[in-house]
Amino acid sequence: MTDHLYFFSANSYVYASRKDDFPATSRPHAVLLFSVDGTPLTLRTPRRQFVGGAIAVAPQTVRTLSVSNAGLVSINLPPSSPFFSAFSGIVPLGAHVLERRAFRPFDGFLAGMHEGARKPAQAEEIFRDLVSTAVEQLPCTQRIDARVMQVLRYLDEEPEATLVELARAFELSPYRMSHLISDSLGLSFRAYQGWRKQVRVCKLLYSGRSLTDIAHEAGLSDSAHLSHFYRHWYGQSPSYSRDRESVKFFS
């Protein structure tokens, strides 16, 4: 029973799984969940339960998931994605059920992802169209402040910058910088930095390097620290994810 992991451009990724149940997880990504055959998924947050064949999940939402043998495709969009801000309207509730029938034109794509029959280079355009279709169903779309896009580009070049250093570079107070980021992205600066660590971990996980080396490269203290955060993000160990008998990786 092999899962499939696909990395797309701009740090978006798709995880397709045959598991039935998933433990509590939370990550900085905005997430779209689809059952391959349309069977309703059951997602539970601390506030309520959501049932549907397609569900949008706000970033940082703690949730469990039951799939009932329907086949799961999970689309993960990073803060740098142009679609990310559209998920800001569902932050208070944590998730939003989408009309699964709207995605019937993408059933072949979803099935291909689930079976490992597609490669990201062959699916990039379909991927964008599918996400656009989902965003059209979200309750509101908030544009990211143009200054935040400059801040994100700055952090790409200076990934270790602190909030104080970042605020100084843009001639703002740390308080104003913190609110500028959180108001636009729905993420705190700390959560955004956590996402950057997550990206570094994922890019290195299949490099053949030891988990200790990966932890240090990503700014974590050791392999135990890495495993703790990885389970929080994905509900499984990094060793499981890099086992090719468990997860097949495409990039």
Accessible surface in RSA format (square Angstrom, percent):
REM  Atomic radii and reference values for relative SASA: ProtOr
REM  Chains: A
REM  Algorithm: Lee & Richards
REM  Probe-radius: 1.40
REM  Slices: 20
REM RES _ NUM      All-atoms   Total-Side   Main-Chain    Non-polar    All polar
REM                ABS   REL    ABS   REL    ABS   REL    ABS   REL    ABS   REL
RES MET A   1   153.08  79.3  90.15  59.7  62.93 149.8  76.07  64.7  77.01 102.0
RES THR A   2    42.18  30.0  38.35  38.9   3.83   9.1  15.74  21.1  26.45  40.0
RES ASP A   3     1.09   0.8   0.87   0.9   0.21   0.5   0.21   0.5   0.87   0.9
RES HIS A   4    12.02   6.6  12.02   8.4   0.00   0.0   3.11   3.2   8.92  10.4
RES LEU A   5    13.18   7.3  13.18   9.4   0.00   0.0  13.18   9.3   0.00   0.0
RES TYR A   6     0.00   0.0   0.00   0.0   0.00   0.0   0.00   0.0   0.00   0.0
RES PHE A   7    39.16  19.6  33.10  20.5   6.06  15.8  33.10  20.1   6.06  17.3
RES PHE A   8    12.56   6.3   0.15   0.1  12.42  32.3   3.57   2.2   9.00  25.8
RES SER A   9    73.11  61.8  55.82  74.5  17.30  39.9  50.61 107.8  22.50  31.5
RES ALA A  10    65.65  60.4  39.30  60.6  26.35  59.9  54.55  76.8  11.10  29.4
RES ASN A  11    41.64  28.7  33.05  31.9   8.59  20.7   4.79  11.5  36.86  35.6
RES SER A  12     6.80   5.7   6.80   9.1   0.00   0.0   0.59   1.3   6.20   8.7
RES TYR A  13     9.36   4.4   9.36   5.3   0.00   0.0   9.33   7.0   0.03   0.0
RES VAL A  14     0.00   0.0   0.00   0.0   0.00   0.0   0.00   0.0   0.00   0.0
RES TYR A  15    34.59  16.1  34.59  19.7   0.00   0.0  34.59  26.0   0.00   0.0
RES ALA A  16     0.82   0.8   0.00   0.0   0.82   1.9   0.18   0.3   0.64   1.7
RES SER A  17     0.25   0.2   0.00   0.0   0.25   0.6   0.25   0.5   0.00   0.0
RES ARG A  18    83.48  35.1  72.00  36.7  11.48  27.3  22.34  30.5  61.14  37.1
RES LYS A  19    45.94  22.4  41.90  25.7   4.05   9.6  45.17  40.7   0.77   0.8
RES ASP A  20    64.75  45.4  59.44  59.2   5.31  12.6  15.53  36.6  49.22  49.1
RES ASP A  21    94.99  66.5  79.93  79.6  15.06  35.6  34.49  81.2  60.50  60.3
RES PHE A  22    35.81  17.9  29.69  18.4   6.12  15.9  31.06  18.8   4.75  13.6
RES PRO A  23    76.90  56.0  64.30  58.6  12.60  45.8  75.09  62.0   1.80  11.2
RES ALA A  24    57.05  52.5  39.42  60.8  17.63  40.1  39.73  56.0  17.32  45.9
RES THR A  25    11.85   8.4  10.07  10.2   1.78   4.2   5.08   6.8   6.77  10.2
RES SER A  26     6.50   5.5   5.74   7.7   0.76   1.8   0.68   1.4   5.82   8.1
RES ARG A  27    21.48   9.0  20.52  10.5   0.96   2.3   0.93   1.3  20.55  12.5
RES PRO A  28     5.47   4.0   5.47   5.0   0.00   0.0   5.47   4.5   0.00   0.0
RES HIS A  29     3.28   1.8   3.20   2.2   0.08   0.2   1.64   1.7   1.64   1.9
RES ALA A  30     0.00   0.0   0.00   0.0   0.00   0.0   0.00   0.0   0.00   0.0
RES VAL A  31     0.00   0.0   0.00   0.0   0.00   0.0   0.00   0.0   0.00   0.0
RES LEU A  32     0.14   0.1   0.14   0.1   0.00   0.0   0.14   0.1   0.00   0.0
RES LEU A  33     6.63   3.7   6.45   4.6   0.19   0.5   6.45   4.5   0.19   0.5
RES PHE A  34     0.50   0.3   0.50   0.3   0.00   0.0   0.50   0.3   0.00   0.0
RES SER A  35     0.00   0.0   0.00   0.0   0.00   0.0   0.00   0.0   0.00   0.0
RES VAL A  36    30.29  19.9  23.13  20.9   7.17  17.3  23.13  20.1   7.17  19.4
RES ASP A  37    96.79  67.8  59.55  59.3  37.24  88.1  42.89 100.9  53.90  53.8
RES GLY A  38    27.53  33.9   0.00   N/A  27.53  33.9  12.66  34.7  14.87  33.3
RES THR A  39    50.79  36.1  45.22  45.8   5.57  13.3  31.46  42.3  19.33  29.2
RES PRO A  40    72.36  52.7  65.75  59.9   6.61  24.0  65.75  54.3   6.61  41.1
RES LEU A  41     0.00   0.0   0.00   0.0   0.00   0.0   0.00   0.0   0.00   0.0
RES THR A  42    25.56  18.2  25.41  25.8   0.15   0.4   3.17   4.3  22.39  33.8
RES LEU A  43     0.00   0.0   0.00   0.0   0.00   0.0   0.00   0.0   0.00   0.0
RES ARG A  44   110.14  46.2 106.91  54.5   3.23   7.7  41.95  57.3  68.19  41.3
RES THR A  45    17.64  12.5   2.68   2.7  14.96  35.7   5.30   7.1  12.34  18.7
RES PRO A  46   115.94  84.5  69.49  63.3  46.45 168.9  82.72  68.3  33.22 206.5
RES ARG A  47   168.05  70.6 131.96  67.3  36.09  85.9  54.78  74.9 113.27  68.6
RES ARG A  48   116.81  49.0 102.52  52.3  14.30  34.0  37.44  51.2  79.38  48.1
RES GLN A  49    90.96  50.9  73.89  54.0  17.06  40.6  21.59  46.0  69.37  52.6
RES PHE A  50     7.74   3.9   5.35   3.3   2.39   6.2   7.74   4.7   0.00   0.0
RES VAL A  51    74.04  48.7  54.52  49.4  19.51  47.0  54.52  47.4  19.51  52.9
RES GLY A  52     9.51  11.7   0.00   N/A   9.51  11.7   9.51  26.1   0.00   0.0
RES GLY A  53     6.39   7.9   0.00   N/A   6.39   7.9   0.11   0.3   6.27  14.0
RES ALA A  54     0.00   0.0   0.00   0.0   0.00   0.0   0.00   0.0   0.00   0.0
RES ILE A  55     0.17   0.1   0.00   0.0   0.17   0.4   0.00   0.0   0.17   0.5
RES ALA A  56     0.00   0.0   0.00   0.0   0.00   0.0   0.00   0.0   0.00   0.0
RES VAL A  57     0.02   0.0   0.02   0.0   0.00   0.0   0.02   0.0   0.00   0.0
RES ALA A  58     0.77   0.7   0.67   1.0   0.09   0.2   0.67   0.9   0.09   0.2
RES PRO A  59     7.76   5.7   1.90   1.7   5.85  21.3   1.94   1.6   5.82  36.2
RES GLN A  60    80.21  44.9  64.42  47.1  15.79  37.6  23.22  49.4  56.99  43.2
RES THR A  61    14.86  10.6   8.61   8.7   6.25  14.9  11.00  14.8   3.87   5.8
RES VAL A  62    68.37  45.0  65.42  59.2   2.96   7.1  65.42  56.8   2.96   8.0
RES ARG A  63    12.57   5.3   9.87   5.0   2.70   6.4   4.07   5.6   8.49   5.1
RES THR A  64    48.14  34.2  47.63  48.3   0.51   1.2  42.36  56.9   5.78   8.7
RES LEU A  65    12.92   7.2  10.61   7.6   2.30   5.8  10.66   7.5   2.26   6.1
RES SER A  66    27.13  22.9  26.40  35.2   0.73   1.7  12.97  27.6  14.16  19.8
RES VAL A  67     0.00   0.0   0.00   0.0   0.00   0.0   0.00   0.0   0.00   0.0
RES SER A  68    78.21  66.1  52.48  70.0  25.74  59.3  34.06  72.5  44.16  61.9
RES ASN A  69   122.31  84.3 104.11 100.6  18.19  43.8  21.98  52.9 100.33  97.0
RES ALA A  70     6.69   6.2   0.00   0.0   6.69  15.2   1.41   2.0   5.28  14.0
RES GLY A  71     8.81  10.9   0.00   N/A   8.81  10.9   6.00  16.5   2.81   6.3
RES LEU A  72     5.74   3.2   5.74   4.1   0.00   0.0   5.74   4.0   0.00   0.0
RES VAL A  73     0.02   0.0   0.02   0.0   0.00   0.0   0.02   0.0   0.00   0.0
RES SER A  74     8.04   6.8   8.04  10.7   0.00   0.0   6.09  13.0   1.95   2.7
RES ILE A  75     0.00   0.0   0.00   0.0   0.00   0.0   0.00   0.0   0.00   0.0
RES ASN A  76     0.65   0.5   0.65   0.6   0.00   0.0   0.00   0.0   0.65   0.6
RES LEU A  77     1.29   0.7   1.29   0.9   0.00   0.0   1.29   0.9   0.00   0.0
RES PRO A  78     0.00   0.0   0.00   0.0   0.00   0.0   0.00   0.0   0.00   0.0
RES PRO A  79     0.28   0.2   0.00   0.0   0.28   1.0   0.00   0.0   0.28   1.8
RES SER A  80    41.59  35.1  28.26  37.7  13.32  30.7  27.08  57.7  14.51  20.3
RES SER A  81     4.69   4.0   3.62   4.8   1.08   2.5   1.87   4.0   2.82   3.9
RES PRO A  82   115.96  84.5  84.30  76.8  31.66 115.1  95.29  78.7  20.67 128.5
RES PHE A  83    42.76  21.4  40.85  25.3   1.91   5.0  42.76  25.9   0.00   0.0
RES PHE A  84     1.46   0.7   0.86   0.5   0.60   1.6   0.86   0.5   0.60   1.7
RES SER A  85     7.81   6.6   7.00   9.3   0.81   1.9   0.81   1.7   7.00   9.8
RES ALA A  86     2.24   2.1   2.24   3.5   0.00   0.0   2.24   3.2   0.00   0.0
RES PHE A  87     0.45   0.2   0.45   0.3   0.00   0.0   0.45   0.3   0.00   0.0
RES SER A  88    24.06  20.3  11.38  15.2  12.68  29.2  12.68  27.0  11.38  15.9
RES GLY A  89    27.51  33.9   0.00   N/A  27.51  33.9   9.77  26.8  17.75  39.7
RES ILE A  90     5.99   3.4   2.95   2.2   3.04   7.3   5.99   4.3   0.00   0.0
RES VAL A  91    63.21  41.6  51.92  47.0  11.29  27.2  51.96  45.2  11.25  30.5
RES PRO A  92    88.20  64.3  73.17  66.7  15.04  54.7  83.47  68.9   4.74  29.4
RES LEU A  93    79.20  44.1  76.92  55.0   2.27   5.7  77.58  54.5   1.62   4.4
RES GLY A  94     5.67   7.0   0.00   N/A   5.67   7.0   5.67  15.6   0.00   0.0
RES ALA A  95     1.94   1.8   0.00   0.0   1.94   4.4   0.00   0.0   1.94   5.1
RES HIS A  96    57.39  31.4  55.55  38.6   1.84   4.7  34.12  35.2  23.28  27.1
RES VAL A  97    61.41  40.4  44.86  40.6  16.56  39.9  44.86  39.0  16.56  44.9
RES LEU A  98     5.34   3.0   0.17   0.1   5.17  13.0   1.24   0.9   4.11  11.1
RES GLU A  99    81.17  46.6  73.95  55.9   7.23  17.2  38.19  73.9  42.98  35.1
RES ARG A 100    28.66  12.0  26.70  13.6   1.96   4.7  22.88  31.3   5.77   3.5
RES ARG A 101   151.46  63.6 142.55  72.7   8.90  21.2  44.73  61.1 106.73  64.7
RES ALA A 102    41.63  38.3  21.07  32.5  20.56  46.8  33.98  47.9   7.64  20.3
RES PHE A 103     0.00   0.0   0.00   0.0   0.00   0.0   0.00   0.0   0.00   0.0
RES ARG A 104   151.94  63.8 140.05  71.4  11.89  28.3  44.83  61.3 107.11  64.9
RES PRO A 105   113.12  82.4  70.63  64.4  42.49 154.5  83.99  69.3  29.13 181.0
RES PHE A 106    24.79  12.4  23.64  14.6   1.15   3.0  24.79  15.0   0.00   0.0
RES ASP A 107    53.00  37.1  51.21  51.0   1.79   4.2  23.66  55.7  29.34  29.3
RES GLY A 108    49.91  61.5   0.00   N/A  49.91  61.5  37.94 104.1  11.97  26.8
RES PHE A 109     5.38   2.7   2.41   1.5   2.97   7.7   2.41   1.5   2.97   8.5
RES LEU A 110     0.00   0.0   0.00   0.0   0.00   0.0   0.00   0.0   0.00   0.0
RES ALA A 111    37.78  34.7  37.14  57.3   0.64   1.5  37.75  53.2   0.03   0.1
RES GLY A 112     9.02  11.1   0.00   N/A   9.02  11.1   8.45  23.2   0.57   1.3
RES MET A 113     0.00   0.0   0.00   0.0   0.00   0.0   0.00   0.0   0.00   0.0
RES HIS A 114    14.65   8.0  14.27   9.9   0.38   1.0  11.99  12.4   2.66   3.1
RES GLU A 115    98.36  56.5  78.57  59.4  19.79  47.1  35.89  69.4  62.47  51.0
RES GLY A 116    17.23  21.2   0.00   N/A  17.23  21.2   0.86   2.4  16.37  36.7
RES ALA A 117    77.38  71.1  41.17  63.5  36.21  82.4  52.79  74.3  24.59  65.1
RES ARG A 118    66.58  28.0  65.52  33.4   1.06   2.5   9.02  12.3  57.56  34.9
RES LYS A 119   122.28  59.7 122.28  75.0   0.00   0.0  65.30  58.8  56.99  60.7
RES PRO A 120     6.80   5.0   6.80   6.2   0.00   0.0   6.80   5.6   0.00   0.0
RES ALA A 121    97.33  89.5  61.91  95.5  35.42  80.6  70.77  99.7  26.56  70.4
RES GLN A 122   119.16  66.6  90.78  66.3  28.38  67.6  40.57  86.4  78.59  59.6
RES ALA A 123     0.25   0.2   0.00   0.0   0.25   0.6   0.25   0.4   0.00   0.0
RES GLU A 124    42.66  24.5  41.96  31.7   0.70   1.7  25.97  50.2  16.69  13.6
RES GLU A 125   117.09  67.2 114.11  86.3   2.98   7.1  30.56  59.1  86.53  70.6
RES ILE A 126    55.36  31.5  54.84  40.9   0.52   1.3  55.31  39.8   0.05   0.1
RES PHE A 127     9.02   4.5   9.02   5.6   0.00   0.0   9.02   5.5   0.00   0.0
RES ARG A 128   112.70  47.3 112.59  57.4   0.11   0.3  46.31  63.3  66.38  40.2
RES ASP A 129    70.82  49.6  68.60  68.3   2.22   5.3  13.75  32.4  57.07  56.9
RES LEU A 130     0.00   0.0   0.00   0.0   0.00   0.0   0.00   0.0   0.00   0.0
RES VAL A 131     0.00   0.0   0.00   0.0   0.00   0.0   0.00   0.0   0.00   0.0
RES SER A 132    40.82  34.5  38.64  51.6   2.18   5.0  25.29  53.8  15.54  21.8
RES THR A 133    29.24  20.8  28.35  28.7   0.89   2.1  12.90  17.3  16.34  24.7
RES ALA A 134     0.00   0.0   0.00   0.0   0.00   0.0   0.00   0.0   0.00   0.0
RES VAL A 135    22.50  14.8  20.23  18.3   2.27   5.5  20.23  17.6   2.27   6.2
RES GLU A 136   143.82  82.6 106.85  80.8  36.97  88.0  47.02  90.9  96.80  79.0
RES GLN A 137    49.52  27.7  31.04  22.7  18.48  44.0  30.77  65.5  18.76  14.2
RES LEU A 138    13.28   7.4   0.00   0.0  13.28  33.4   0.00   0.0  13.28  35.7
RES PRO A 139    80.12  58.4  39.67  36.2  40.46 147.1  51.57  42.6  28.55 177.4
RES CYS A 140    64.91  49.1  56.25  62.7   8.66  20.3  39.52 100.1  25.38  27.4
RES THR A 141    93.81  66.7  61.69  62.5  32.11  76.5  47.14  63.3  46.67  70.5
RES GLN A 142    66.66  37.3  61.97  45.3   4.69  11.2  28.76  61.2  37.90  28.7
RES ARG A 143   213.40  89.6 193.71  98.7  19.69  46.9  75.83 103.6 137.57  83.4
RES ILE A 144    29.19  16.6  11.14   8.3  18.05  43.5  11.16   8.0  18.04  48.9
RES ASP A 145    45.83  32.1  33.97  33.8  11.86  28.0  18.71  44.0  27.12  27.1
RES ALA A 146    74.63  68.6  64.75  99.9   9.88  22.5  68.37  96.3   6.26  16.6
RES ARG A 147    99.48  41.8  99.48  50.7   0.00   0.0  51.39  70.2  48.09  29.1
RES VAL A 148     0.00   0.0   0.00   0.0   0.00   0.0   0.00   0.0   0.00   0.0
RES MET A 149    63.27  32.8  63.26  41.9   0.01   0.0  60.47  51.4   2.80   3.7
RES GLN A 150    87.99  49.2  84.03  61.4   3.96   9.4  15.70  33.4  72.29  54.8
RES VAL A 151     0.30   0.2   0.30   0.3   0.00   0.0   0.30   0.3   0.00   0.0
RES LEU A 152     6.65   3.7   6.65   4.8   0.00   0.0   6.65   4.7   0.00   0.0
RES ARG A 153   135.69  57.0 133.72  68.2   1.97   4.7  67.74  92.6  67.95  41.2
RES TYR A 154    65.69  30.7  61.26  34.9   4.44  11.5  42.12  31.7  23.57  29.1
RES LEU A 155     0.16   0.1   0.16   0.1   0.00   0.0   0.16   0.1   0.00   0.0
RES ASP A 156    90.29  63.2  68.05  67.7  22.24  52.6  22.87  53.8  67.42  67.2
RES GLU A 157   139.11  79.9 112.67  85.2  26.44  62.9  40.22  77.8  98.88  80.7
RES GLU A 158    88.16  50.6  86.95  65.8   1.21   2.9  11.60  22.4  76.56  62.5
RES PRO A 159    45.40  33.1  41.46  37.8   3.94  14.3  41.46  34.2   3.94  24.5
RES GLU A 160   132.16  75.9 114.14  86.4  18.02  42.9  64.06 123.9  68.10  55.6
RES ALA A 161     9.26   8.5   3.05   4.7   6.21  14.1   6.54   9.2   2.72   7.2
RES THR A 162    69.64  49.5  65.23  66.1   4.41  10.5  66.49  89.3   3.15   4.8
RES LEU A 163    44.63  24.9  42.30  30.3   2.33   5.9  42.30  29.7   2.33   6.3
RES VAL A 164    78.31  51.5  77.38  70.1   0.93   2.2  77.38  67.2   0.93   2.5
RES GLU A 165    79.74  45.8  76.35  57.8   3.39   8.1  23.66  45.8  56.08  45.8
RES LEU A 166     0.00   0.0   0.00   0.0   0.00   0.0   0.00   0.0   0.00   0.0
RES ALA A 167     1.00   0.9   1.00   1.5   0.00   0.0   1.00   1.4   0.00   0.0
RES ARG A 168   161.05  67.6 144.77  73.8  16.29  38.8  76.06 104.0  84.99  51.5
RES ALA A 169    51.74  47.6  12.58  19.4  39.15  89.1  24.69  34.8  27.04  71.6
RES PHE A 170    55.06  27.5  35.80  22.2  19.26  50.1  41.50  25.2  13.56  38.8
RES GLU A 171   161.82  92.9 129.39  97.9  32.43  77.2  52.75 102.0 109.07  89.1
RES LEU A 172    48.44  27.0  32.79  23.5  15.66  39.4  39.61  27.8   8.83  23.8
RES SER A 173    58.74  49.6  46.04  61.4  12.71  29.3  44.76  95.3  13.98  19.6
RES PRO A 174    55.70  40.6  55.39  50.5   0.31   1.1  55.62  45.9   0.08   0.5
RES TYR A 175   159.73  74.6 151.05  85.9   8.69  22.6 120.55  90.6  39.18  48.3
RES ARG A 176    95.50  40.1  95.46  48.7   0.04   0.1  39.97  54.6  55.53  33.7
RES MET A 177     0.04   0.0   0.04   0.0   0.00   0.0   0.04   0.0   0.00   0.0
RES SER A 178    33.50  28.3  33.50  44.7   0.00   0.0   6.56  14.0  26.94  37.7
RES HIS A 179    72.27  39.5  71.96  50.0   0.31   0.8  47.95  49.4  24.32  28.3
RES LEU A 180     6.44   3.6   5.67   4.1   0.78   2.0   6.42   4.5   0.02   0.1
RES ILE A 181     0.78   0.4   0.78   0.6   0.00   0.0   0.78   0.6   0.00   0.0
RES SER A 182    35.05  29.6  28.66  38.2   6.40  14.7  22.12  47.1  12.93  18.1
RES ASP A 183    91.95  64.4  75.13  74.8  16.83  39.8  32.84  77.3  59.11  59.0
RES SER A 184     7.24   6.1   6.56   8.7   0.68   1.6   0.47   1.0   6.76   9.5
RES LEU A 185     3.00   1.7   0.00   0.0   3.00   7.5   0.13   0.1   2.86   7.7
RES GLY A 186    31.90  39.3   0.00   N/A  31.90  39.3  16.53  45.4  15.37  34.4
RES LEU A 187     2.69   1.5   0.00   0.0   2.69   6.8   2.69   1.9   0.00   0.0
RES SER A 188    54.41  46.0  48.12  64.2   6.30  14.5  39.13  83.3  15.28  21.4
RES PHE A 189    21.87  10.9  20.52  12.7   1.35   3.5  20.52  12.4   1.35   3.9
RES ARG A 190   208.22  87.4 200.38 102.1   7.84  18.7  74.48 101.8 133.73  81.1
RES ALA A 191    14.70  13.5   4.89   7.6   9.81  22.3  14.40  20.3   0.30   0.8
RES TYR A 192     1.65   0.8   1.65   0.9   0.00   0.0   0.56   0.4   1.10   1.4
RES GLN A 193    34.41  19.2  33.22  24.3   1.20   2.9  19.61  41.7  14.81  11.2
RES GLY A 194    22.67  28.0   0.00   N/A  22.67  28.0  22.07  60.6   0.60   1.3
RES TRP A 195     7.54   3.0   7.54   3.6   0.00   0.0   7.54   4.0   0.00   0.0
RES ARG A 196    31.39  13.2  29.11  14.8   2.28   5.4   5.49   7.5  25.90  15.7
RES LYS A 197    67.43  32.9  67.43  41.4   0.00   0.0  27.43  24.7  40.00  42.6
RES GLN A 198     0.02   0.0   0.02   0.0   0.00   0.0   0.02   0.0   0.00   0.0
RES VAL A 199    21.66  14.3  18.97  17.2   2.69   6.5  21.66  18.8   0.00   0.0
RES ARG A 200    54.71  23.0  52.98  27.0   1.73   4.1  41.82  57.1  12.89   7.8
RES VAL A 201     0.00   0.0   0.00   0.0   0.00   0.0   0.00   0.0   0.00   0.0
RES CYS A 202    13.29  10.1  12.07  13.5   1.22   2.9   3.34   8.5   9.95  10.7
RES LYS A 203   137.47  67.1 109.06  66.9  28.42  67.7  71.22  64.1  66.25  70.6
RES LEU A 204    31.10  17.3  31.10  22.2   0.00   0.0  31.10  21.8   0.00   0.0
RES LEU A 205     1.59   0.9   1.27   0.9   0.32   0.8   1.27   0.9   0.32   0.9
RES TYR A 206    39.42  18.4   9.04   5.1  30.38  79.1  15.44  11.6  23.97  29.6
RES SER A 207    59.99  50.7  20.36  27.2  39.63  91.3  32.25  68.7  27.74  38.9
RES GLY A 208    70.30  86.7   0.00   N/A  70.30  86.7  37.03 101.6  33.28  74.5
RES ARG A 209    92.98  39.0  86.11  43.9   6.86  16.3  41.18  56.3  51.79  31.4
RES SER A 210    58.89  49.8  45.65  60.9  13.23  30.5  50.43 107.4   8.45  11.8
RES LEU A 211    32.15  17.9  28.70  20.5   3.45   8.7  28.70  20.2   3.45   9.3
RES THR A 212    56.88  40.5  56.18  57.0   0.70   1.7  33.61  45.1  23.27  35.2
RES ASP A 213    66.24  46.4  63.78  63.5   2.46   5.8   4.94  11.6  61.30  61.1
RES ILE A 214     0.00   0.0   0.00   0.0   0.00   0.0   0.00   0.0   0.00   0.0
RES ALA A 215     0.00   0.0   0.00   0.0   0.00   0.0   0.00   0.0   0.00   0.0
RES HIS A 216   106.54  58.2  86.09  59.8  20.45  52.3  62.68  64.6  43.86  51.0
RES GLU A 217    93.10  53.5  74.20  56.1  18.91  45.0   9.62  18.6  83.48  68.2
RES ALA A 218     0.00   0.0   0.00   0.0   0.00   0.0   0.00   0.0   0.00   0.0
RES GLY A 219    48.15  59.4   0.00   N/A  48.15  59.4  29.36  80.6  18.79  42.1
RES LEU A 220     7.01   3.9   2.44   1.7   4.58  11.5   3.44   2.4   3.58   9.6
RES SER A 221    76.09  64.3  52.21  69.7  23.88  55.0  53.66 114.3  22.43  31.4
RES ASP A 222    62.56  43.8  62.56  62.3   0.00   0.0  22.37  52.6  40.19  40.1
RES SER A 223    38.10  32.2  37.78  50.4   0.33   0.8   8.16  17.4  29.94  41.9
RES ALA A 224    72.23  66.4  58.96  91.0  13.27  30.2  66.38  93.5   5.85  15.5
RES HIS A 225    59.18  32.3  54.29  37.7   4.88  12.5  46.40  47.8  12.78  14.9
RES LEU A 226     0.00   0.0   0.00   0.0   0.00   0.0   0.00   0.0   0.00   0.0
RES SER A 227    31.50  26.6  31.50  42.0   0.00   0.0  18.38  39.1  13.12  18.4
RES HIS A 228   122.20  66.8 113.33  78.8   8.88  22.7  70.62  72.8  51.59  60.0
RES PHE A 229    69.01  34.5  69.01  42.7   0.00   0.0  69.01  41.8   0.00   0.0
RES TYR A 230     8.68   4.1   8.68   4.9   0.00   0.0   0.00   0.0   8.68  10.7
RES ARG A 231   129.70  54.5 125.75  64.1   3.95   9.4  43.37  59.3  86.33  52.3
RES HIS A 232    88.34  48.3  80.62  56.0   7.72  19.7  49.49  51.0  38.85  45.2
RES TRP A 233    13.64   5.5  13.64   6.6   0.00   0.0   4.30   2.3   9.34  15.2
RES TYR A 234    34.26  16.0  21.90  12.5  12.36  32.2  21.53  16.2  12.73  15.7
RES GLY A 235    19.45  24.0   0.00   N/A  19.45  24.0   3.27   9.0  16.17  36.2
RES GLN A 236    22.82  12.8  20.11  14.7   2.71   6.4  13.34  28.4   9.48   7.2
RES SER A 237    22.10  18.7  20.46  27.3   1.64   3.8  10.99  23.4  11.11  15.6
RES PRO A 238     0.64   0.5   0.64   0.6   0.00   0.0   0.64   0.5   0.00   0.0
RES SER A 239    61.63  52.1  56.27  75.1   5.36  12.3  35.52  75.6  26.10  36.6
RES TYR A 240    65.53  30.6  59.20  33.7   6.32  16.5  57.62  43.3   7.91   9.7
RES SER A 241     2.46   2.1   2.46   3.3   0.00   0.0   1.46   3.1   1.00   1.4
RES ARG A 242    59.65  25.0  46.95  23.9  12.70  30.2  22.27  30.4  37.38  22.7
RES ASP A 243    61.71  43.2  54.24  54.0   7.47  17.7  19.98  47.0  41.72  41.6
RES ARG A 244   135.42  56.9 119.86  61.1  15.56  37.0  54.69  74.7  80.72  48.9
RES GLU A 245   145.43  83.5 131.19  99.3  14.24  33.9  53.30 103.1  92.12  75.2
RES SER A 246    15.53  13.1  13.79  18.4   1.73   4.0   2.22   4.7  13.31  18.6
RES VAL A 247     0.14   0.1   0.14   0.1   0.00   0.0   0.14   0.1   0.00   0.0
RES LYS A 248   100.38  49.0 100.30  61.5   0.08   0.2  50.89  45.8  49.49  52.7
RES PHE A 249    48.73  24.4  33.79  20.9  14.94  38.9  33.79  20.5  14.94  42.7
RES PHE A 250    24.04  12.0  19.62  12.2   4.42  11.5  24.04  14.6   0.00   0.0
RES SER A 251   103.97  87.9  49.72  66.4  54.25 125.0  36.45  77.6  67.51  94.6
END  Absolute sums over single chains surface
CHAIN  1 A    11446.4       9317.1       2129.4       6101.4       5345.1
END  Absolute sums over all chains
TOTAL         11446.4       9317.1       2129.4       6101.4       5345.1
